[in-house]
Amino acid sequence: MTTKTFGYARVSTTDQNLWSQQDALRTAGAEEIYLDRFSGTKAFRPELDKLRSRLRSGDTLMVTRLDRLGRSTKDLLELITNLDSLGVNLKVLEQQIDTGSAEGRLFFTMIAAFAEFEREIMRARTLDGLAAARARGRKGGRKPALTKSQREIARNLVASGASISQVALDLGVSRPTIYRAVG
């Protein structure tokens, strides 16, 4: 039976590119590479699902970093358990993890736990920062498209018979913005 080395690369947003991950995987010997543009927190990643259906005993799944597979320790451990039951080895290039050995599996578990811890710390800091900003009167989100006086002008124009489209054009905003302004 012929074994194969598969690569998997993922970026979270469409403005990020996959080139550096692809290059690293090819250099490390990946014969086939699957690419996803989905958040690691999403359970549905079509290319990873397709790749998982191709894996057979003796194959190797390679990623550049552990966080490319997922962000929660639970999900990563479920994935490694699934790979292990299939007889598939996982290699993580940057962290030099190879689950083909007991030491590699131990190291994988530790790195996964630290990755989740780091993510939770960043999330807590972000929430703390947002709470502190709110306490100082700062509201999050985008600034309103229309000022209070512009909303009043929009209401008056529509009340006097002007079309929503014309008012939107005059004020340089979209029609839905005018609909929201006039209630």
URHUTA-V706787 format. One record per residue. N is the residue number from 1. RES is the residue in one letter. NEAR is the number of other ideal C-beta (glycine too) atoms within 8 Angstrom. Layout:
n: {N N}
res: {RES RES}
near: {NEAR NEAR}
This chain:
n: {1 2 3 4 5 6 7 8 9 10 11 12 13 14 15 16 17 18 19 20 21 22 23 24 25 26 27 28 29 30 31 32 33 34 35 36 37 38 39 40 41 42 43 44 45 46 47 48 49 50 51 52 53 54 55 56 57 58 59 60 61 62 63 64 65 66 67 68 69 70 71 72 73 74 75 76 77 78 79 80 81 82 83 84 85 86 87 88 89 90 91 92 93 94 95 96 97 98 99 100 101 102 103 104 105 106 107 108 109 110 111 112 113 114 115 116 117 118 119 120 121 122 123 124 125 126 127 128 129 130 131 132 133 134 135 136 137 138 139 140 141 142 143 144 145 146 147 148 149 150 151 152 153 154 155 156 157 158 159 160 161 162 163 164 165 166 167 168 169 170 171 172 173 174 175 176 177 178 179 180 181 182 183}
res: {M T T K T F G Y A R V S T T D Q N L W S Q Q D A L R T A G A E E I Y L D R F S G T K A F R P E L D K L R S R L R S G D T L M V T R L D R L G R S T K D L L E L I T N L D S L G V N L K V L E Q Q I D T G S A E G R L F F T M I A A F A E F E R E I M R A R T L D G L A A A R A R G R K G G R K P A L T K S Q R E I A R N L V A S G A S I S Q V A L D L G V S R P T I Y R A V G}
near: {5 3 8 9 10 16 15 17 15 15 10 8 6 4 3 8 5 11 6 8 12 12 8 10 16 10 6 10 7 11 6 8 11 12 10 12 10 10 5 11 6 7 4 6 10 8 10 12 9 9 12 8 6 8 11 11 7 7 13 11 14 15 15 11 9 13 8 11 12 9 9 8 10 6 11 14 10 8 10 12 8 9 13 10 6 9 8 13 10 14 12 15 12 6 9 6 12 10 13 5 7 5 6 11 11 8 10 15 10 8 12 12 9 8 13 11 8 8 9 8 8 8 8 8 8 8 8 8 8 9 8 8 9 10 6 6 5 6 5 6 3 3 3 5 6 11 6 6 6 10 10 8 9 14 11 8 11 12 6 6 4 7 5 10 7 9 13 12 7 7 12 4 8 7 8 6 12 15 8 7 11 9 4}
